Amino acid sequence: MDFLLGGCAATCAGFFSNPFDVIKTRQQLHGELLQRTSGAPATTTTTPASNPYSSVVRSFRSILRSEGVLGLQKGLVSALAFQFAMNSVRLGIYQTAENCEWTRGASPAGTLLRSIGWGGLSGVIGSTVACPFYMVKTQIQARSHGKYAVGYQHRHTGTLAALTGIYRERGIRGLWRGYPGIVTRTAVGSSAQLATFSTCKDLFGQFEWARDSVAVNAFAASMVSGFFTCVFMSPFDVIATRLFNQGVDANGRGLLYRSVADCFTKTLRTEGLHGLYKGFVPNYWRIAPHTILNLTFWDQFKAWRDLYYGY
């Protein structure tokens, strides 16, 4: 039941956060491996004036102008499939660890460390299961046309067609291409998210306003958790997006990056620290409400389950 509740909670949250996910993906891929400095050659320079995704507001306008309202929900099916597959496993494992008190240490510091460890482990397992959906989601969200196109343009017509096409062309291995990127991303993000969420819930639980409402306590803890998740996860999120979206050669090897370390090094060298935090603002607006909705739904669903079964 804990696994099912975790997946349902993430799916509910994913519907509302997907437009920011689309914007985040476009910003992370725009100007990929291009110099930002004014002294760079003209062919390798990108400027805000030529960037249709230079801000969240401009990104919204660009997507609406080029693709209409439905463009803001690109990749929704694969995004929701990823959220359900990943979070049913991730939150289910973490809840099981909490139920067994494996996340509890002898001191608050010990509890935090155990929570980080279990959060990271559950994230790794969840992302392993859901990896193909994340790849397809990224490739569909990046697709556009003309000056609005960013990164490598994959020609998928839908989630099922993408999965079957990739499998037919590259086999089962092709569905997990870029896997190290999402494992790193999710391990860091899940550790930060679940550890700070649990810690903040315990902290806020000392106050009457939090004890009176499961939803209010979860909402407050999620707001803090979303911020820390975004700060720690953003560089690895950029790397995962680029690894999954890059084109491949005849042997299935990436055209731009060989590994997580290679992507990190090339991005940092050509785009600076800014490159590793591209899409930070929409990523926060995706992560914060998604964390709030996901973990609040999760806690509320568990409360309704306990009430129904009389736990």
C-alpha positions as CSV (number, residue, x, y, z in Angstrom):
1,M,0.0,0.0,0.0
2,D,2.8,2.4,0.8
3,F,4.3,1.9,-2.6
4,L,1.0,2.6,-4.3
5,L,0.3,5.7,-2.3
6,G,3.8,7.1,-3.1
7,G,3.2,6.6,-6.8
8,C,-0.3,8.2,-6.7
9,A,0.9,11.2,-4.8
10,A,3.7,11.9,-7.3
11,T,1.4,11.5,-10.2
12,C,-1.0,14.0,-8.8
13,A,1.8,16.5,-8.2
14,G,3.4,15.8,-11.7
15,F,0.4,17.2,-13.6
16,F,0.8,20.6,-12.0
17,S,4.6,20.8,-12.2
18,N,5.1,19.6,-15.8
19,P,4.9,23.0,-17.5
20,F,7.9,24.2,-15.4
21,D,9.6,20.9,-16.2
22,V,9.3,21.7,-19.9
23,I,10.7,25.2,-19.4
24,K,13.5,23.8,-17.2
25,T,14.5,21.3,-19.9
26,R,14.5,24.0,-22.7
27,Q,16.7,26.3,-20.6
28,Q,19.1,23.6,-19.7
29,L,19.7,22.7,-23.3
30,H,19.7,26.2,-24.8
31,G,23.3,27.3,-25.6
32,E,24.6,23.8,-24.8
33,L,28.4,23.9,-24.7
34,L,28.5,27.5,-26.0
35,Q,30.7,30.2,-24.5
36,R,29.0,33.0,-22.6
37,T,31.8,35.5,-22.6
38,S,31.8,38.5,-24.9
39,G,35.4,37.6,-26.0
40,A,34.3,34.3,-27.5
41,P,33.9,33.8,-31.3
42,A,30.6,34.9,-32.7
43,T,29.7,31.4,-33.6
44,T,29.9,30.2,-30.0
45,T,28.3,33.1,-28.3
46,T,24.8,33.1,-26.9
47,T,23.1,36.2,-25.5
48,P,19.8,36.8,-23.6
49,A,18.4,38.8,-26.6
50,S,18.7,35.7,-28.8
51,N,17.5,33.3,-26.2
52,P,13.8,32.6,-26.3
53,Y,14.2,30.9,-22.9
54,S,16.1,33.6,-21.1
55,S,13.6,33.8,-18.2
56,V,10.5,31.9,-17.0
57,V,8.1,34.6,-18.4
58,R,9.8,34.7,-21.7
59,S,9.9,30.9,-21.8
60,F,6.1,30.7,-21.3
61,R,5.6,33.3,-24.1
62,S,7.9,31.5,-26.5
63,I,6.3,28.1,-25.9
64,L,2.8,29.5,-26.2
65,R,3.7,31.4,-29.4
66,S,5.3,28.4,-31.1
67,E,3.4,25.4,-29.8
68,G,0.2,26.7,-28.1
69,V,-1.1,25.8,-24.6
70,L,-0.5,22.1,-25.2
71,G,3.2,22.9,-25.6
72,L,3.4,23.6,-21.9
73,Q,2.3,20.0,-21.2
74,K,4.7,18.3,-23.6
75,G,5.9,14.9,-22.4
76,L,3.1,14.7,-19.8
77,V,2.3,11.0,-20.3
78,S,6.0,10.0,-20.0
79,A,6.5,12.5,-17.1
80,L,3.5,11.0,-15.1
81,A,4.7,7.5,-15.9
82,F,8.1,8.4,-14.6
83,Q,6.7,10.0,-11.5
84,F,4.5,6.9,-10.7
85,A,7.2,4.3,-11.4
86,M,10.0,6.2,-9.6
87,N,8.1,7.4,-6.6
88,S,6.1,4.3,-5.9
89,V,9.4,2.5,-5.4
90,R,11.3,5.5,-3.8
91,L,8.7,6.6,-1.3
92,G,7.5,3.0,-0.7
93,I,11.1,1.9,0.3
94,Y,11.6,5.0,2.4
95,Q,8.3,4.6,4.2
96,T,9.2,1.0,4.9
97,A,12.5,2.1,6.4
98,E,10.7,4.6,8.5
99,N,8.2,2.0,9.7
100,C,11.0,-0.3,10.7
101,E,12.8,2.7,12.4
102,W,15.9,2.1,10.2
103,T,16.0,5.9,9.7
104,R,16.2,6.6,13.4
105,G,19.6,7.1,15.0
106,A,20.8,7.5,18.6
107,S,20.9,11.3,18.1
108,P,19.3,13.9,15.8
109,A,22.5,14.0,13.8
110,G,22.5,10.2,13.5
111,T,18.8,10.3,12.4
112,L,19.6,12.9,9.7
113,L,22.5,10.8,8.3
114,R,20.4,7.7,8.2
115,S,17.6,9.6,6.5
116,I,20.1,10.9,3.9
117,G,21.3,7.3,3.3
118,W,17.9,5.8,3.0
119,G,16.7,8.7,0.8
120,G,19.6,8.2,-1.5
121,L,19.3,4.4,-1.7
122,S,15.5,4.6,-2.4
123,G,16.1,7.2,-5.1
124,V,18.7,5.0,-6.8
125,I,16.4,2.0,-6.9
126,G,13.4,4.1,-8.0
127,S,15.3,5.8,-10.8
128,T,16.7,2.5,-12.0
129,V,13.1,1.3,-12.6
130,A,11.9,4.5,-14.1
131,C,14.9,5.5,-16.3
132,P,13.4,4.8,-19.7
133,F,10.4,7.1,-19.0
134,Y,12.7,10.0,-17.9
135,M,14.7,9.7,-21.1
136,V,11.6,9.8,-23.3
137,K,10.2,12.7,-21.2
138,T,13.3,14.7,-21.7
139,Q,13.5,14.1,-25.4
140,I,9.8,14.9,-26.0
141,Q,10.0,18.1,-23.9
142,A,13.0,19.4,-25.8
143,R,11.4,19.0,-29.2
144,S,10.3,22.3,-30.9
145,H,11.0,24.0,-34.3
146,G,12.9,26.9,-35.8
147,K,14.6,29.3,-33.3
148,Y,12.7,27.6,-30.5
149,A,14.4,24.2,-31.0
150,V,17.2,23.4,-28.4
151,G,19.6,20.5,-28.2
152,Y,19.3,17.4,-30.3
153,Q,15.9,17.0,-31.8
154,H,14.4,13.6,-31.5
155,R,11.4,12.8,-33.6
156,H,9.1,10.9,-31.2
157,T,5.4,11.1,-31.8
158,G,4.5,9.8,-28.3
159,T,5.7,7.9,-25.3
160,L,4.8,4.4,-26.5
161,A,6.2,5.0,-30.0
162,A,9.4,6.4,-28.4
163,L,9.9,3.4,-26.1
164,T,9.2,0.8,-28.9
165,G,11.4,2.8,-31.4
166,I,14.3,3.0,-29.0
167,Y,14.0,-0.7,-28.1
168,R,13.8,-1.7,-31.8
169,E,16.8,0.3,-32.7
170,R,19.1,-0.1,-29.7
171,G,17.6,-3.0,-27.7
172,I,17.0,-3.0,-23.9
173,R,20.4,-1.3,-23.4
174,G,19.2,1.7,-25.3
175,L,16.3,2.3,-22.9
176,W,18.8,2.8,-20.1
177,R,21.2,5.0,-22.0
178,G,22.3,7.9,-19.7
179,Y,21.4,5.8,-16.6
180,P,24.4,7.1,-14.6
181,G,23.1,10.6,-15.0
182,I,19.7,10.0,-13.5
183,V,21.1,7.8,-10.7
184,T,23.4,10.6,-9.6
185,R,20.6,13.2,-10.0
186,T,18.0,11.2,-8.1
187,A,20.4,10.0,-5.3
188,V,21.4,13.6,-4.5
189,G,17.9,15.0,-4.9
190,S,16.2,12.2,-3.0
191,S,18.6,12.3,-0.1
192,A,18.1,16.1,0.2
193,Q,14.4,15.9,-0.2
194,L,13.4,13.1,2.1
195,A,16.0,13.9,4.8
196,T,15.0,17.6,5.1
197,F,11.3,16.7,4.8
198,S,11.5,14.2,7.7
199,T,13.7,16.5,9.8
200,C,11.5,19.5,9.3
201,K,8.3,17.5,10.0
202,D,9.8,16.4,13.4
203,L,10.9,20.0,14.1
204,F,7.6,21.5,13.2
205,G,5.8,18.8,15.1
206,Q,6.8,20.5,18.3
207,F,4.5,23.3,17.6
208,E,0.7,23.2,18.1
209,W,-0.1,24.6,14.6
210,A,1.7,21.7,13.0
211,R,0.2,19.0,15.3
212,D,-3.3,20.2,14.5
213,S,-3.1,19.4,10.8
214,V,-1.2,16.8,8.9
215,A,-1.5,18.8,5.7
216,V,-0.2,22.1,7.2
217,N,2.8,20.3,8.7
218,A,3.6,18.5,5.5
219,F,3.2,21.8,3.5
220,A,5.6,23.7,5.7
221,A,8.2,20.9,5.7
222,S,7.8,20.6,1.9
223,M,8.6,24.3,1.3
224,V,11.9,24.0,3.1
225,S,12.7,20.6,1.6
226,G,12.0,21.9,-2.0
227,F,14.6,24.7,-1.6
228,F,17.4,22.4,-0.4
229,T,16.5,19.8,-3.0
230,C,16.8,22.3,-5.8
231,V,20.1,23.7,-4.6
232,F,21.8,20.4,-4.3
233,M,20.2,18.6,-7.3
234,S,20.3,21.3,-10.0
235,P,23.8,20.6,-11.4
236,F,23.1,16.9,-11.7
237,D,19.7,17.7,-13.2
238,V,21.4,19.6,-16.0
239,I,23.8,16.7,-16.6
240,A,21.0,14.2,-16.7
241,T,19.0,16.2,-19.2
242,R,22.0,16.6,-21.5
243,L,23.1,13.0,-21.3
244,F,19.6,11.8,-22.1
245,N,18.9,14.3,-24.9
246,Q,22.2,14.0,-26.8
247,G,22.3,12.2,-30.1
248,V,24.1,8.9,-30.5
249,D,26.4,7.5,-33.2
250,A,25.9,4.2,-35.1
251,N,27.3,2.3,-32.1
252,G,24.9,4.0,-29.6
253,R,27.6,6.2,-28.1
254,G,26.8,9.8,-27.2
255,L,27.8,12.4,-29.7
256,L,28.7,15.0,-27.0
257,Y,29.4,13.3,-23.7
258,R,30.9,10.0,-22.6
259,S,29.9,10.0,-19.0
260,V,28.6,12.1,-16.0
261,A,32.2,13.3,-15.3
262,D,32.7,14.2,-19.0
263,C,29.5,16.2,-19.2
264,F,30.3,18.0,-15.9
265,T,33.8,18.9,-17.0
266,K,32.7,20.1,-20.5
267,T,29.8,22.1,-19.2
268,L,31.9,23.8,-16.5
269,R,34.8,24.5,-18.8
270,T,32.7,26.1,-21.6
271,E,29.7,27.6,-19.7
272,G,31.1,28.1,-16.2
273,L,29.2,27.5,-13.0
274,H,26.2,29.2,-14.6
275,G,25.9,26.3,-17.1
276,L,25.5,23.8,-14.2
277,Y,22.7,25.9,-12.8
278,K,20.9,26.6,-16.0
279,G,17.1,26.4,-15.5
280,F,17.5,26.9,-11.8
281,V,14.5,29.2,-11.4
282,P,12.0,27.0,-13.3
283,N,13.6,24.0,-11.7
284,Y,12.8,25.5,-8.3
285,W,9.2,26.4,-9.4
286,R,9.0,22.8,-10.5
287,I,10.6,21.2,-7.5
288,A,9.1,23.4,-4.8
289,P,5.4,22.9,-5.7
290,H,6.1,19.3,-6.8
291,T,7.7,18.6,-3.4
292,I,4.9,20.4,-1.6
293,L,2.2,18.6,-3.5
294,N,3.9,15.2,-3.7
295,L,4.8,15.0,0.0
296,T,1.6,16.7,1.2
297,F,-0.5,14.3,-0.9
298,W,1.6,11.4,0.3
299,D,1.1,12.3,4.0
300,Q,-2.6,13.0,3.5
301,F,-3.1,9.7,1.6
302,K,-1.4,7.9,4.5
303,A,-3.6,9.7,7.0
304,W,-6.7,8.7,5.1
305,R,-5.4,5.1,4.9
306,D,-4.8,5.0,8.6
307,L,-8.2,6.4,9.3
308,Y,-9.9,3.9,7.0
309,Y,-8.1,0.8,8.3
310,G,-8.1,2.1,11.9
311,Y,-4.3,2.0,12.3
